[in-house]
Amino acid sequence: MRDGLESFFPGIFSTLKHRKPKHAKHAKQPPTGPQPAPLPTNVEDLQAMVIALQHQVLQLQRMLFGRRSEKLPPDDPNQGLLFGRIEPVEETEEKQENEASSEDQEPAPKRSCRKNHHGRGPLPPHLMRCLHDIHPPEEELTCPSCHQPKKVFGQDATEELEMIPAKFFVNRYIRHKYACPCCQGSVSQGPLPPRPIDKGIPGPGVLADVVASKYAEHTPLYRLQERYRRAKVEFSLSTFCNWVDHVAGLTAPIVELMKQQMLLSRKVHTDDTPITVLDPNAEPVHSRRGYMWVYISESGDVVFDFTNSHTRDGPASFLKDYRGYLQADAFSGYDGIYAGGLIVEVACWAHARRKFYDTLVHYPTEAGRVLELIGSLYVVESRAKKLGVPDDRLLAWRQRFSRRRLERLRRYLDGLSVQVLPKSPLGKAISYTLKNWKALNRYTEAAFLSLDNNLSERQIKQMVIGRKNWMFAGSENGARNSAVLFSLVVSCKLAGLDPFAYLRDILTRLPSHPADRIHELIPREWKKRFGPQTVTPAAA
C-alpha cells in the first residue's frame, strides 16, 4: 500500500523522510543513564536481594505509615523467620550470665511509694482567681417546714479555666522641651529610651512574640500575620521578615560567644538535618538543599550552624579550634576530623540499636537477642540515674556493670557475623556495630560522656517540626538568621526558660548593654542573674 502511494506522490514522501518532528526537542529520548545490573543466577544471592528489597520496603512503609517508637513487641514463641532460620550461636556465657555472681548485678533502685492518682489535678496556683459568689434563689432561703431563714454552713468550690486574648498597646513617649524664657535658648529635651530598632514601630515585646511564635511554637509568619490582623493590627509579610532579620543581627554576638565557649567544652554533641532554601538561580525548581547542624556543649549551650552542602567542610570549619570528645553518628564526613587525633570520636548506641530494630521482622530471634543485650546497657545507666550515683563514682559504676555486658554483646556479634550474609540487613547492622565498636565503648572511659546521641536528636527535632510548618527558608541569609534564633530558643528550652520572657528581656537590654558583659545574656547565665522564678519544663 505504502509503495503504491509513494509511486503516485514521490515528492511528498521524499519530504516526509527528511523532515524533522516539529517538537523534536520534546520527543522522548531513549534512556542514557546507567542500566540496571543483570540479576544473579545464584539462589542464595537472589534470596539475599529479596530480603534486602523487602527490608527497604518495610522501612519506607514504617516511615510513612508506621509508628516512630522502637519499643519491642511482646514475645511470640511462634514467630519464625521469613527466609529460613539461622542456627543459634553457641554461647557458653549464656549460663554464666544466668549464674552471674552478685558482683555483676547492679542494685535495683528503691521503689517510690506512689499514691494512686484519681481525677484531674488542680489548676496552677499562680493564676489570678476571679471570685463569683453563687447563692440559692430568694424563695429557697426560707425553710419550708418551720419558715425560719436558712444560714450558711458550708460551700463547694468549682474552678474553670478562662483566658483573655493578648492585647496590643502603644507606648507613647512625650518628650517635653525646656528653654530659657529670658535668652530664648538653651533648649533641653529628654532622650528616648534605648529601643531594639531605632525609629522602628515594634517594641521588645512584639519582636519577642514574632521570634518566639516562629521558632519556639513553629508558627509560619503568614499565620502570625493573620493573628495580628484579628487584633486589627496590620503589617505586611515583608515587615515581619525584616523584624526577624533585625533581631537575628542584634542577637548574633550572643550566639557567637556561645560558640566560642562551646569550643572549650570537654564534649560536644552534634547532628544535622536538611533544609530547603529558595534560590532564584537554581534550576529547575528555584530551590536547593542546605543543611542545619546542631552543636551542644557540656554546659547546655545549643548552637545551630547552616551550610550549603552535606560535606566535612561544615563541621570541620565549626570545630577547627576544638579539642575534646565529639559524639555523633557514623557520618563519613567526620572521619577526617577524627584523623588528626585532637578530636575523639564517641559513637551513638541509639543509632546502632535502630539498625537491629529495623531487621527485627526478618530476624526476630537474632535481632531480638542483640536488642536485649543493648537494652541491658541502658538499664545500667537508668539505674545509676535513679540511685543518684554521683559523677565521681559513675565511671567505676560503668566499669563494673557495663563492661561485662559489652563483652557479652561483642562475643555474640562475632559469632553471629560468620553465619549471616554480609550484605543482608542483619549483616550490615552487625558490620556497622563492629566497625564502630571502639567509639561505641568510649562512653565507659569518662563519666561525662553519654551512652547515645539522643540529646542532639531531641534538640534538632525542634527545627524539624518547624520545617514541617514553614516548609523552607526564603534565602541563604534567612537560613543563617534561623540558625541564630534557633540557637537562642532551643538553649532556652534546654535551660527550662520561657523563650518569650528571655527574648523580651534581652531585646530591652541589648541596645544599652555593655559589650564586655555580653556573656550575661547567654540563656544559662541570664537565668542565674535575671531569670524569673517560673520556668518551663526542660527539653532534655
Stockholm file with secondary structure:
# STOCKHOLM 1.0

chainA/1-540         MRDGLESFFPGIFSTLKHRKPKHAKHAKQPPTGPQPAPLPTNVEDLQAMVIALQHQVLQLQRMLFGRRSEKLPPDDPNQGLLFGRIEPVEETEEKQENEASSEDQEPAPKRSCRKNHHGRGPLPPHLMRCLHDIHPPEEELTCPSCHQPKKVFGQDATEELEMIPAKFFVNRYIRHKYACPCCQGSVSQGPLPPRPIDKGIPGPGVLADVVASKYAEHTPLYRLQERYRRAKVEFSLSTFCNWVDHVAGLTAPIVELMKQQMLLSRKVHTDDTPITVLDPNAEPVHSRRGYMWVYISESGDVVFDFTNSHTRDGPASFLKDYRGYLQADAFSGYDGIYAGGLIVEVACWAHARRKFYDTLVHYPTEAGRVLELIGSLYVVESRAKKLGVPDDRLLAWRQRFSRRRLERLRRYLDGLSVQVLPKSPLGKAISYTLKNWKALNRYTEAAFLSLDNNLSERQIKQMVIGRKNWMFAGSENGARNSAVLFSLVVSCKLAGLDPFAYLRDILTRLPSHPADRIHELIPREWKKRFGPQTVTPAAA
#=GR chainA/1-540 SS CHHHHHHHCHHHHHHHHHCCCTTGGGSCCCCCSCCCCCCCSCHHHHHHHHHHHHHHHHHHHHHHTSCSCCCCCCCCTTCCCSSCCCCCCCCTHHHHHHTCCGGGSCCCCCCCCCCCCCSCCCCCTTSCCCCCCCCCCGGGSBCTTTCCBCCCCCCCCCCCCCCCCCCCCCCCCCCCEEEETTTTEEEEECCCCCCSSTTCSCCHHHHHHHHHHHHTSCCCHHHHHHHHHHTTCCCCHHHHHHHHHHHHHHHHHHHHHHHHHHTTSSEEEEEEEEEEEECTTSTTTSEEEEEEEEEEETTCCEEEEEESSSSTHHHHHHTTTCCEEEECCCCGGGHHHHHTSSEEEECCHHHHHHHHHTTTTTCHHHHHHHHHHHHHHHHHHHHHHHHTCCHHHHHHHHHHHHHHHHHHHHHHHHHHHTTSCTTSHHHHHHHHHHHTHHHHTGGGSCTTSCSSSHHHHHHHHHHHHHHHHHCSBSSHHHHHHHHHHHHHHHHHHHHTCCHHHHHHHHHHHGGGSCGGGGGGGSHHHHHHHTCCSCCCCCCC
#=GC SS_cons         CHHHHHHHCHHHHHHHHHCCCTTGGGSCCCCCSCCCCCCCSCHHHHHHHHHHHHHHHHHHHHHHTSCSCCCCCCCCTTCCCSSCCCCCCCCTHHHHHHTCCGGGSCCCCCCCCCCCCCSCCCCCTTSCCCCCCCCCCGGGSBCTTTCCBCCCCCCCCCCCCCCCCCCCCCCCCCCCEEEETTTTEEEEECCCCCCSSTTCSCCHHHHHHHHHHHHTSCCCHHHHHHHHHHTTCCCCHHHHHHHHHHHHHHHHHHHHHHHHHHTTSSEEEEEEEEEEEECTTSTTTSEEEEEEEEEEETTCCEEEEEESSSSTHHHHHHTTTCCEEEECCCCGGGHHHHHTSSEEEECCHHHHHHHHHTTTTTCHHHHHHHHHHHHHHHHHHHHHHHHTCCHHHHHHHHHHHHHHHHHHHHHHHHHHHTTSCTTSHHHHHHHHHHHTHHHHTGGGSCTTSCSSSHHHHHHHHHHHHHHHHHCSBSSHHHHHHHHHHHHHHHHHHHHTCCHHHHHHHHHHHGGGSCGGGGGGGSHHHHHHHTCCSCCCCCCC
//
